[in-house]
Every structure is written in structure tokens, then in C-alpha cells.
């Protein structure tokens, strides 16, 4: 957006217009926009004021931040929070003083935790006494943020503070203290991690998994691999994320093995995505090997679905192979996964599946081709709507709802009088999706 258009539009006091202008200013990183930010801050409507505070990233104007400081006393919690975030990393003395005063008077623990985080962004030793005072705060989020803020301050006294906190009762406090010391080259507290992994406390084990990912040492991998079998989904998920942070491909085989025993969908997806990020070729080789040897069609179908959610173009070789699988669920998931790659070059792989015997495969192929620009898929859906098999009609209705094209409203409306209750239910759900679009 150019300045002439911005000036003309901002004269309109319509809320949606002003929000659009402020968001465009930030998106396009426009310069010399202080007058519009100030006008937004004076607007009075919380949504506009919030957008103006976000746009304040574009300026260092003391007048702008003087106005933002006044919102630290607003009765509106969202405005107080947004005012704090606008001050992050700003070194002006007036801002520092305002945040300190805010912390002395604020009662909301969530906002106090945010304020501590902002203080930490100044990275100044002058705030160590203030941060130490919050180490005794009742809310654990505040204490954990205070530790993190202290860890970011380069001062000799902070090392001793952090060493004491390594034995704190709270897992997040301990984790932040160990991480901060490690970042300074001090390995204090790391020897306690293997013992803490045997704790019955789930949060403690999850914190250790987090720390192992933060310190990113190759020797941490063996401990993290062990956590892939933890009884807690929270711990297992954190272990996968930490393995990804360390970035070593030597545990890809263990990741793929863990996939087969994992019950949680989001963790399975994280495993495949992490493995692909670590080493595409090696991960695909292991996934292909696992797919080829797996006799359970349900597991093959899950693996293909997770691979699609990784949205990696190199996966097309295995996905194309899955299109020829004997199980309809596997083929249906392969079609869906190919569609998620959003590349028209794969339409030739999808077209033959419009004649598949399985209802989900057909509907998924039609939906994917429609989204890739293949309007010929509509003919398949119309044929499915006329099928004598209720599964075909239900799947066609579902696909029309997912496509979201309003011109199919009449077809779905007709389907609400279908003889089968499941088909009627699918048609009504699809129409509900269309009504949201309108």
C-alpha cells in the first residue's frame, strides 16, 4: 500500500477500514507512518488500538510510546497485555520505568509474567534486584520467566543465583536455570538429568526432555530416544521435538520404530515430520522399508497420512506407490496426501483414481483435483451422487462440502431428501459448511 492510498483510507473511521490500513502498514513495513499509529491509538475502539500498538514496531517515536504507556493502566486486560508487548526490547528509560511501575501494581499473574518477560528483553543488570524479588512470587509462570530473564543478563552475580535455582521445586524454574548456565558454558546441574528421568512426575520428565533439546548435545540423543517409550504423551511429544532441535540423523531408525508403537496421531505426525527434516533421503528410505514390510493395512494408512502432513515434495515417490496399495484406506490417504503437496504436476497421478472402486479414494481424488484446478472432477462427484451405494453418495456429499463451491448447493439440497439417513446427515453437514462461506 502506498502513502497516498493509506492517507485517503485512514480518513474513514470505519473500524474494518482502519484495521486493514494498520495491518497493511505492518505487513509492508511502511516508513513515516507515525501519524496513523497515533490516530489509531486515539481511536478508542480496543481492536483499532491493539492494531496500532502492533504497528508501533515500525517506529521509535517517543510520542507513540508515551501514548502506549498510558494503556498500561487500562481496565482492558487485552490492551494492557498488548501495551507490554509493544515495549519489548525498547531501551528508553521512560519505558523501563513504566514497566517497573506496572509490575508493582499489577495483580493479574499472567500479565505479571508477561511484564517480567519484557523486563528480560532489556538485558540490563540494573533489573537483577527486581527480578530476584519475583523469584518468590506465588505463580510459577512468573518465577520461570524471572529465571529466564536473569539468565539473559550478563552479570557475575546471576551465575550464583542460577546455581541455587537448579534445585528449585518447580520443573520450569529448574529447566530455565540449567539452560541459562549451559549457555554460559557452565555444566552445573546436567548430571542430575538422568536421575530426574526416572521421576514419577510427568512434568519433571517433560522438562528434562525440553532441556536436552535446548543444550543440543549429541550425547543427549540416547536419553531422548529412551523417552520415546515414556508412558506420558506429553513427554514423548517433547522428546520428538527435542530430537528435531538437536538435528542428528543417527536416530531416524529409532524414530520410525517408535512411530509404529505410538497411539497419538499428533505425535506420529511429529515423528515423520522430524525425521524428514533431519534427513529426507534417509527418512524416506526407512519409511519405504517400513511401509513395504508392514502387513497391517491400518498402520500403512496411518503412515501415509502422516507423510502427507509433513508436506515434503520428496515424499511423492512413496505416495505414488501407496496409490497402488490393495487397501482402499491406504489409497485414499495417499490421494489426500498428494493433494496436500499442492502441485499441479501430480494431477496425472490422481486422474486414474477417479475411477477407483473405493468411495473415499474417488471423493478424495475429486477434491484434490478440484483444488488443483481440475474441474473435470465434478463429473465424478455427480456420478457418485447417482450411485446405488450409499457410501458413494455420502463421500460425494462430504467432498462437495470440503470443496466449498457455492454452485453445488442445489445438488446437496437434493441430497437432504435421500432415503438413507447417513447420506442425509453428510449432505446437511456439507450445506452447513457452504453456509459459513456465504
N, C-alpha and C positions, 0 to 999 in steps of 0.2 A: 504494500500500500504506500502511495506517495503522500507527501505532506499536504498537498492541495486537497486531495480526496479526504484525508484524515481531518483537516480543519473543517471542511464542509459537513462531514458526517457527525462530528462531535458536537456541532451546534444543536443537533437533535437530542432532546432529553429522554427519548425513548430508551428504556433500560437495555433492551436487546441490542440496540444500535451501539450504545456506549460500551457494552461488554465486548461486542465484536471489534470495535476500534482498539480497545485496550489489549485484547488478546493478539490482534494483528501487529500492534506496535512491538509487543514482546517477541512474537514469532519472527518478525522481520528484522529485529534488533535495530529499530529506528533510532536515530540520534535527534537531539534537540526537541524532546517531547515533554519537557518538564511542565509546560502549561497545561497539558492534557492530564498528566498524572495528578497535578494539584487540583484540577477541576474534578477529577474522579474522586479524590479524597474528600472534597467538599460536598459531593453528591448527596450523601446522607443515606442512600439505599445500601444495605450491607453487601449485596452482591457486587455492586459497582465499586464500592470502597475496597473490597477484597481484591478485585481485579486490578485496581490502581496500585495497591500495595505490592502485588506480584510484579507489576510493570516497573516498580521502583528499582528493580535490578538494573535498569537502563541508565540510572543517574546517581550522582553523589551530591546532589543539590541539598544544602543544609535546610532550606525551607521545606523541601519534601519530607525529609526525615524528622524535622521539627513537628510537622503535622502527624506523621505516623506515630511518634512518641505519645501524642495525646490519646491515641487509641489504646494504649496500654491500660488506661483507666476506664475503658468502655464496659458497660454492663453485658455486652455481647461477647460470649466466650470465644466465638469464631474470630471476631475482629481482634481480640487480644492476642490470640494464637498467631494470626496472620501478621500482626504488627511485630511480634517477636521474630518470626521467620524472616521478615524483611530486613532485620538488623544483623543477620548472621554474617560474621566476618568483617563488619564495619568497624573501623578503628577510631572513629570520632569520640572524643571524650564525653560529649553530651549523650551519645548513645550508650556508652558504657555505664555512665551514671544512671541513666534511665532504667536499664535492665537490672542494675543492682537494687534500685529503689523498688522496682516491680517485685523482685524476689522477696523483699522484706514484708510486702503487704499482700501478696497473692496467697489464696487459700486452696485453690484447685491444684491437687498433686500433679495432674497431667500437664498443666501449664507451668508449674514449677520445674518439672522435669525438662520441658522444652526450654525454659529460661536458662537452666543450668547448661544445656547443650549450646545455647547461644554464647554464654559466658566462655565456654570452652573454645568456641571458634575464634575468640580474641587471642588465644595462646599467650597470655600475659601472666608473668609471675605475681603481679600485684593482686591477682584474684585467688591465689592459693589459700589465704586465710578464710575467705568467703566459702570456697569450695569445701574446705575441711569441715566447716560448720554444718554443711549439708550431708556429710558422711553419717550423721546421727539421725537423719530425717526418717520418719516412720515409713514412708513409701519407698519400696525397693527400687522403683524406676528412677526416682530422684537420686538415690545413693549410687546406683550403677552409672548414671550419667555423670555424676560428680567424679567418680573414679576415672571414667573415660576422659573427662575434661582435664583432670590433674595429670593424667598420662600424656596429654598433648602439650604440656608446659615443660619447657626445657629449663629445669631448675634443680640444683643438687638436693634440695630438701624433699622434692617429690619422690625420689627413689626410696627413701626410708618409709614414707607414707604408704607407698605401693607395696613394699615388702610386708608390712603389717596386714594389709588388706588381702594378701594371698591366703590368709587363714580365716577370712570372713565367713559367716554362716550362710550368706547368700551366694548362690551359684553364679549369678551375673556379675556381682561385685568381684568375686574371685577371678572369673574369666577375664574381665577387663583389666584387672591388676596384673595378672600373669602376661597377658598380651602386651600391655604397656611396657613392662620390664623387658620382655623379649625384644621389642622394637628398639630398645636401648642397648641391646647386646647382653642383657643380664638374664641368665637362665634360671633364675630363682623360682622355685615352685613347680618346675616342669617334672621333677622326679616324683611328684605326688599324683600325677595324672593316671598312670596305670592302676594305682590303688583305687582312685576315685571311680574308675570304670567298673569296678566291682560293687559299687554302691547300689542299694535297692532304690535309691532316689532317682527317678527318671530325669528330673531337671538337672541334677548334678551330672549324669552321664551325657545328656544333651549338651551341656556347657563344655564338657571335655571335648566332645566331637567338634564343637564350634572352635575351641582354642586350637585344636590340632590342624584345622583348616587355615586358621589365621597365621600360625607360625610357619606353615608351609615347608616343613622339613620332610625329606623323603622317608625318614625312619618312622614318621607318623602314620604312613600308609598302612602298615601291618595292623596297628591299633584300630584304624578306621575300618579296615576290611573285616575285622572281628565284630565291629558294631553293625555290620550289615545283617547280622542274625539276631540283633537285640530284640527283646520282646516288645519294645515300645516303637510304634510307628514314628513318633517324633524323633527319637534317637536315630533310627535307620535313615530317615529323610535327611537329617543333619549330616550324617556320615557321608551320604552320597554327595551332598553339596560341598562338603569339605574336601572330598577326594577330587572333585572338579577344580577346586581352588588350587590344590597342590599341583595339578597338571601333569602327573606322571601316567604314562600309558601302560605301565607294567602290571596294573591291576585290572585291566579291561576284562580278562577272562573271569576273574572273581566277580566283577560287576555283573557280567552276563549270567553267571551261575546263580547269583543272588536274585536275579530277575525271575527265574523260574519258581523260586520259593516265596516270592513276595506276594502278599494279598492285597495291598493297597494300590489302586490304579495310579494315583499321582506319584507314588514312589517308583513304580515301574516305569512311568514316563520319564521321570527324572534320571533313572539309571541309564536308559537308552540315550537320552539327550546328552548326558555327561560323557558316556562312552564315545559318542560321535564327536563331541568337542575335543576329547583327549587325542583321538587318532581315528580319523574317518575310515581309512583303509583297513586298519586292524580291527576296528569295531565291526565293520561290515563283514569282514571275513568270519569273525566269531559268531555274529548274528546269523549269517547264512548257514554256517555249520550247525548251529543250534536249531534253526528252522528246518533244515534237511533231516535231522535226526529225530525231531520231535514227533511222536506218534499221536499225541493228544491235539486234536484239531482246535480245541478251545485255547490252548496255550499258543499255538501258531497264530490264531486270530488276534490274540492279545498283543503278541509281539509285533505283528504288522501294524496294528493300531498305534502302538507306542512309537514305532518308527515313523509313522506319518506325522505324529505330533512334534517330532524333532525337526520336521520341515527342512531336511537336508537333501539337496539335489542328487547327491551321490547314491542315495538310497534307492533310486529308481530301478536299479538292476534287480535288487531283491524284491521290490514291489511288483515288477513285471513278472517275475517268476511266480509270485503269490497269486497273480491273476489266473494262473492255470491250475491252481490247487483244486483238489477233488471236493473240498468242503466249501459250501456256499458262504459261511460266515467269514472264512479267510478271504475269499474273493471279494466279498462286499467291503471288508475293511481295507483291502488293497486298493480298491477303486476310490474309496473315501480318502485314503492317504495320498494317492496320486493327485486327487483334486486339491488337496491342501498345499501341494507344491506350486499351484497357480501358474503353470507354464503351459502355453498352448501347444508346445511341441509334443506333449503327451496325449493329445486328443486321438491320435491314431491307435494308441494302446487301449483307449477307452471305448471307442465306437463299437468294436465287436461285442462288448459286454452288454449292449442294449438288447441283445437277443438271448441273454443268459436265461437259464431255466429258473434261477432263484430270484424271488421278488426283490430282496434287498439289493442284490447286485444290479439289477435293472434300474431300480429307482436311484441308487447312488450314482450310477453311470450317467443317467439323465440329468441329475442335479449338477454333477461335476462338469459335464459338457455344457450345460446352460451357463454356468458361471464362467466358463472359458470362452463363451461366445458361440457355442454350437446350438443354434436354435432348432436344429433338426431333432433334438432330444424330446421336444414337445410331442411329436408324433408317437414316440414310445409310451409316454405317460398317458396319452389319450387311449392308446390300445390297452394299457393296463387297467384303465378305468372301466373298460368294457369287458374285462376278463370275468370268467365264471368263478374264478378263485378269489375268495375274499382277501387273502394275503396280498395278492397283486393290487387289488383296489385300495387297500389300506396303505400300502407302501407308496402308491402313486399319490394319494392324498397327502401323506407325510412330505413327499418330495416337493409337491406344489407349495406347501406351506413354507418349506425351507427356501425355495427359490424366491418366494415373496413377490411374485409379479401379479399386479392387480388384475390383469386381464384374465386370470384363471379363476376369479371369484365365482363366476356363474357355474363353472364345472364343479367347484367344491360345494356350491349351494345345492346343486342337483344331488350330490353325493350324500347330503344330510338326510335324504329320504331312502337311503339304501336299506335293503332288507336285513343286513347284518349289523348288529349293534356296535361291533368293533370298528367297522368301516365308518359308521356314522360318527363315532367318537373321534376318529382320526380326522375326518372332514371338518368337524367343529373346531378342533384344535388348530387346524391349518387356517380356517377362517379367522380365528382369534388372532393369529399372527398377522394376517393381512390387515385386520382392523387396526392393529398397532401402527402399521406402516402409514395408513391413511390419517 
